[in-house]
Amino acid sequence: MVVLNSQQCHNPELWRQSNGMMRLGSVRQTRGPFTFAMLRKALTVTIYTVVAAGLLLAAGLSFRAWDAFRAEPLEPWHTFVPRELSAEEIDQGTWSQYVETEDRIFTEVQQEVSQKLDDDERVPFNRYFVGSPVYPGHFTTNWNRSYVMEPRGPPVGAAVFLHGLTDSPYSLRHLANLYRDKGFVAVGIRMPGHGTVPAGLTKVEWQDWMAATRLAVREALRRSGGQRLHIIGFSNGGALAVKYALDTLDNDHLARPERVILLSPMIGITQFARYAGIAGWPAYFPAFARAAWLDVLPEFNPFKYNSFPVNGARQSYLVTQALQGQIIRASERGTLGQLPPIHTFQSVVDFTVSTRAVITGLYARLPANGSELTLFDINRSAKLGPLVRQSADTMVERLLPNVPRSFRTTIITNANPSSLKAIERLTISGSTEETATELDLSFSPAAFSLSHVALPFPVTDPLYGSEPDPKEGYGVNLGSLSPRGERGVLVVPLDAIVRISSNPFYPYVARRISESIDSGATKQ
């Protein structure tokens, strides 16, 4: 091709076209083969990647199937699935109907599980054996069931208590007593799939839990005369509490709470839960039914499941995903400021939920609306030396955003690294100054931190407390055990026993919640 310059061509338009064609041809000649080669290489890499991922997935599923096939057969409490009410039925029903369904379910569990146990299943540590000291039916109050606590005088408000995954209404009964003593109607609802048999979690969906939350709110307000409303959520119940509060921003038919209290809330969990459903795929074939379970353990706890199905992890992931998406959308619309004040109590180390997600996924997005975050630090006086991860020393500083913050921050930590005495380090919203106040509380010398499960329980709790109240018993005390010995003797893994299960700072939690109740009453 001959290229003309502007002096050689008397037609400027022809000159521009000829040079443009030349440059276009050059691009095609020099870049065409190179682009095709890159595309071919990218397709090849993609194909190999997909094939490799498929092989890895097939290998993983094959291992899951093989592991399930060779495992011990499932027990009756892993296979009998009671029929719960659906989300639609709960929304359309009443509290009385919910309790009647609950009665039916517990009767069915007794008939289909407890009365059909084999001889080797009739052992003292089995909560489904009628002769066991941990059989819930023997107790004066079966805390696996939904409950209502009425105040002595006319109610001044309503409080709804939402327990965690695999848990039961037992976990929040101490705080329910606190609210009742403050004049509130306290409603603790048993979430669908809970309190009966672990198999109940194999079919439940998180929308059922949200419907149960709405029902509990309706009943609490009905009994209290529609007055003040607080919602208290523990773990997975914390996610439900926040989601309900967010739902009220878009639905005028839902009663808005005055305050939300969270303990170890499930705002975010590990990414493994995203793929937990895949782990259960082999269970579609009856021979591999064990694959539907992440843990199959003896059921020695009268008020909490030890076994954990894949679907439980899957549903917890789905509810946190729905919640996080809703928080982001409300933040973008600028409506988060309409949320009630949220006070969260959270251990800086938590194996079950993500402490970082509580801060970055929720608190970092909240405007200044009176919310507060209380963090329980590790026990810095614990003499474990090199056994403690180095990252634990700076965990609090790495978790919290820089001051000033839009929320009040309190940190419960050691007065100094050699003391068990605790102090409260307080930074109010919008301030850069921190003040320290001594507390009449101490870290346990035998504990290096709190845990996810410990926060709602005082040390005097008869089941989980380190100093259980002898006036009340539930067949076993899991909080005061400190077993030492050889492996293979106990019927449960040591992890299930050594995890701290009560909170030496529970009096602080109760005091701060009482203050929020009283401050709300003053504003009325």
N, C-alpha and C positions, 0 to 999 in steps of 0.2 A: 504494500500500500504506500502511495506517495503522500507525504505530509506537506501541506502548504502552510507557509507562514502568512501573516497578515499583509505583508508587502507584496507577496506573489499572487495573492488572490484579491480580485477586485470586488468579490461578493462576500461581505463579512459573514453572512449567514452560512454560506457554503464552507467558509473557513472553520466556523465553530462546529458544524456537523462533521466535517472530515476529521478534525482532531478528536471530537468526541467518540467517533466510531473507532478510531485507532486505539484510544485509551481503553474503550470497552473490549475490543479484541484482545488487547494486551492482558487485561484482567482475566479474560476467559482462558487465554493460552497459558498464563503463568499460575493462576490460582485454581482453575477448574480441577485438574488432576489431584492437586494437593488437598482440596476440600473433599473430594470423593474418597481419597485414601483415609483421611481422618474419619469420615463417616463410617467407612468399612471397619476401621479399627474400633470405633466406639460401639458399633453393633456387635462385633466379636466379643469385646469385653463384657457387654451387657448380657449376651447369651451365656458366656461362661459364668458370669456372676449369678444369673438366674438358675442355671443348672447346679452350681455349687450350693446355693441357698436351698434349692429343692432337695439335694442330697442330704444336706445337714438337717433339714426339717424331717425328712423321711427317717434318718438315723435316730433323731431325737424321739420321734413318735414310736419308732420300733423299740427303742429302749424303754419308753414309758409303758408300752404294751407288754413287753417282756417282764418288766418289774411288777406290773399289776397282775400278770398271770401267775407269777410265782409267789405273790404275797398271800398272807393268810386270808381266808374268806371274810367278807364284811359281816359285822354283827347286825342284829335286828334294828338297832337304832341308827344304822347307816343305810338301811334299805327301806324302812317304812316311812313314807312321806305323807304327813297329815294334810288334808285339804284346808288351806287358809282362804279367807276372803280375798278377792281380787281388789285392785285399786278402785275400780268402778263401784264394786259392792260396798267398799268401806266409805267412799264418798257419799253414797246414797243411803247409807245405813245410820244407825244410832249407836250410842255407847252400849246400851243394853244388848243390842244384837251382836256387837263385837264381843262382849263378855260371854254371851251365850255360846257363840262359836268357839271361844276359848275353852269353855267348860267341855264342849263336845270333843275338842282336840285332845284335852288331857285325859278324858275317858278313853278315847281311842288308843292313846299311847299306853295306857295301863293294860288295855285288852290285847293289843297287837304286839307289844314289846314286853312289858313287865311280866305278864302272865304266860308268855311263851318262851321264856329264857331256858336254855339248856342248863344242865347241872354245873358245867364248868363256868357258866356266866353268873351263877348265883354266889357271888363273892362279896365280901364286905366293902370293897372299894368301888363297886358298881352302883352308880346312882339310880339305875333302873331296876335294881333288885329290891323288892319290898322289904326284905330283911336286913338291908344295909343301913348303917348309921347315917349315911349321907342321902338316903332316899328322901326327896323333898316333901312327899306326901305326909311324912311323920311330923313335920314342924308345925308350930302354931300358925305361922304365916308362911305360905309358899311364895317366896319372892320372885318366882318365875312368872307369876301372873301380873296382869295389870292391876293397879291399885288407885284408890282415891283417898287422900287424907283431908279430913275436914277440920277447920279450926274450931276452937271452943265457942267463940262468939261469932257475930256476923262477919262474913269474909270481907277483907279489904282489897283483895286482888286474887289473881289466878297465876299459877306457876305450872309449867309443863316440863316433864323430865324425859329426855330421849337418851336411851342407853346405847352402848356400842355394839359392834359386830361380834357375834358368838356369845354376847353377854345377855343380861336379863335386867329387869327393873330393880333388882337388888342393888346394883352398882351406885345408884343415886339416891338411895333411901335416906342417907344421913342428911343430905342437903334438902330433901323433901321434908324431913322433920323440922329443919331450920325454918323453911318457908311456912310450914303449918303453924309453928310457934309464933311466927310474925303475923299471923292472921290470914294467910293465903290458903286457898284451896289448892292442894298439890295433887296433880294427876301424873302418874307414871305409867306409860303404856308399854305393853310388851309388843315389840316390833314383830311383824309376820316372819315366821321361820325360826323364831327364837324361843328359848325357855322350855322347849318340848324335847325334840330329838335333833341331832346334828343334820340328819337327812332333810329336815325342813328347809335348810339353806340351799339345797340342791336345785330347787325350783323357784325360789322367791325372786322378785325383781325389785330394783330400788324404787320404782314408782309406787309399789305397795307400801314401802316405808314412809314415803311422802304423804300418801293418803292417810296412813295411821297418824302422822303428825298433825294433819289438819283436823282429824277426828278428835284427837286429844285436846287441841286448842278449843274446838267448839264445845266440848264437854266441860272443860275448865271454866270457860266464860259463862256457860249456862248455869253452872253451880255457884259461881261467884257474883252473878248479876251483871256481867259485862264490865267489870272494873279493870284495874291495872293488870297487865299481862307481862310476865317474864317467861323466857324460854331458856332452859338449861340443857346443854348437849354435851355428852361425853364421847370422844373418839368419833365413830361413824355418826353418832347422834349429833355431834358438833357440826358436821357437814349438813345434816338435815336441818338443823336449827338456822344456820346461815342461809341455806337455800330458801327456807320458808320466809325468812325476813326479806330476802330479795324478791320472792314471788309477790309479796304484798305491795311492792312498788308498782306492779303492773296489773294488780287485781284488787279492786276496791272492795270486793266481797270478802277478802281475807282480813282478819283483825291484825292490826299492826302491834307488835310487842313494844313495851316501854324500854326493855333492856334484854340483851342476849348475853348469857354466861356460857363460856366454853371451857372445857377441860380436855387437854390433849386432842384438839379437834383434828379430824381427818380432812384437812384442806388439800393435801397432796400426799401421795404414797409412792412407793418405788415403781419404776417402770416395768418391773417383772409382772405386776398385776395386769398390765396392758395385754400381755400375751398369755395370761393364765388360762384363758379359754382354750387355747391351742393344746395345752397340756392335757386337757380332758377329752380331746377328740377320740382316742381309742375306746373310751367308755361307751360309745355308741354301740359297741359290740358287747353283749352280756359277759363274755369270757374275760373282758378287760375292765369290768365295772370299777375295780379299785383305782383306775386312772382318773376317775372323777374326783379324787381326794388328794389334797396336798399333804394332809396329816391325818393319820388314823391312830388315835391314842386311847387309852382307857379313860372312861368318863367317871372320874372320882370327885369332880367339883359339882356340888348340888345346884349351883346357880350360873354356870358358864360351861360352854362346850370346850372340850380339848381338841376334838377332831375338827378338821377344817376342809370343806369342799372347795373345789376349783371355782364353782359359781359364786361363792362368797367373795373371793378375791376379785372376780370379774365384776360383780355388782358394785363393790366398793370403788373400783377404778372408774366405772361408768358414772357414779354419782359425783365423784370428785371432778371428773371432766366436765360434766354438765354445770357444776358449781363454778368452776374456774372460768368457763366461757361466759356465764351469766355475770360474774364479777367484772370481767373485761368489758362486756357490753354496757353495763351500768356505769362503769368508769368513763367510757367514751361518751355516753349520753349526759354525764354530769349529774347522775341521780344517786350516787353512793352517799351523798350528804344527807339523804332522806332516811338512811338506815338509823335504827336506834343505836345508842352507845353499846359497844361490844367489849366485854372484858374477858380476856383469855388467860388461863393459867396453863403453862407449858414447861416441861422439862427441856433443858437445852439439848440433852441427849435423849433420843426417842427412837427405838428400833422399829416401831410400828408405823408411825406417821412421820412426815417430813417437817421438822421445826422450821427449816428454811422456807418451805412453802407457806407456812402460817404467816411469816413475816413478809416475804416478797409477793406472795399471791394474794394476800388479804390486806395486811396492815399498811404496807407501803402504798397501797392505792386509796386508803381511806382518807377523806378530808378530816379536818379538825371537828369532830362531832362528839367529843367526850369519851372516846374509846381508850382502852388501856390494855397493855400487854405485861403480864407478870411472868418472868422467867426464873426457873429454879436452876441454879448453877450446879456444877459438879462439886463434890466435897473435896476442896483443895487441901484439906488437912489429912486426907486418907493416905496412909503410909504405904503406898504401892509402888513408889519409885518408878523404875523403868517399865513396869507392867502397864502403865497408863499411856495411851497414845499421846504423842507430843501435840497433836492438833487440838486436843481437848483444852490445853492451857489458854488458847486464844479464841476459843469457840464463840464466846459471847460477843467479843469485839467484831468477829468476822460475820456474825449473823445480823447484827443490828445496823441499820443505815446510820449515816452521820447525823449528829444533831445540827439544827433543831429538827424535831420530828412532829408529825401532826397528831401523835397519840402519846399518852402518858406511858412511861416505861418504868417498871420496877424490877429490880434484879435481887433475888434472895441468894446471898453468897456468904462465905466465911468472913468473919471480922478481920482475920489475917490468916495466912497460910498455915499457921501452927495452932489455930484455934478452931474448936467445933462450934463456938458461938456464932449465931447468924446475925447478919445485918440486912437492912433493906436499903438498896441504892436506888434513889428516886430521881427521875428527870421528868418534869412536867411538860405537857405539850407546848411546843413553841419555844422552849428554853434550851440554853446550852449549858446550864449549871446543873450539877448533880449533888444531891444531899444524901448523907448516910445516917441511918437511924438504927440503933441497937434493938434487937428483938429478944423477947424472953423465950427464945426457941434455939434449938441446937441441931446440928447435923448428927445423924447416927454414926457412932464410931465404927460400926461394922459395914457401912454402906458407902460406896464411892460416888453414888448419884441416885436420883430418883429414877423412875421408869414410867413408861406410857401408862401402865395399868394402876399405878399407885395413887394418883392425885385425888380421887374422890373418897379415899378411905382413911379415917383416923387410925392411929396406932392401936386403938381399943376395939377395932372392928373384930367381931368374933370369928370371922372366916379368914380375913386377909391381914389382920393387925399383928404387929410384932409384940404387942402387949395386950392380948385379947381379953375382953371383958368376960369374967367367968359367969356372969348372970345370964348369958345367952350363948347357945351353942348350936352348931350345925353339923355335928358329927366329925369334923376335922378342922384343924387350924393350919392354914397353908402359909401364914405370914410369920410364924415363930419357929418354923422348922429350919434347922441348920445341919443337914445331914453330912456326915463324913464316913467314908468307907470305900469298899471296892465296887467297881462297875458290875452291872448285871444283876444286882440284888433287888433294886427298886423296880416297881412296875411302870414308872414314868421316867423320862429323861431328866437329868439334873437341872437343865435349863428351865424346866417348868416349876422348879422349887426355889432356886437361888435368886431369881429375879425379885427385887424388892416389890412388895405388893401393898404397902401402906405408906402414908405420907406424914412424916414428922411435922410438917408445916401445915397440916390440915386446919389447926386453929387459926392460922393467918388467912387461909382461904375463906373459912367461915366468917371471920371478922370483916373481911373486905366485902363479901357478898351482903352481909348484914348492913354495912354502911351504905351500899348502893340501894338496898330496900328502903332504908330510912330516908336517904336523900330524895328518893322518888316520892315518898310520902309527903315530904316537906314542900315539894313543888306543886302538889295537888291543890 
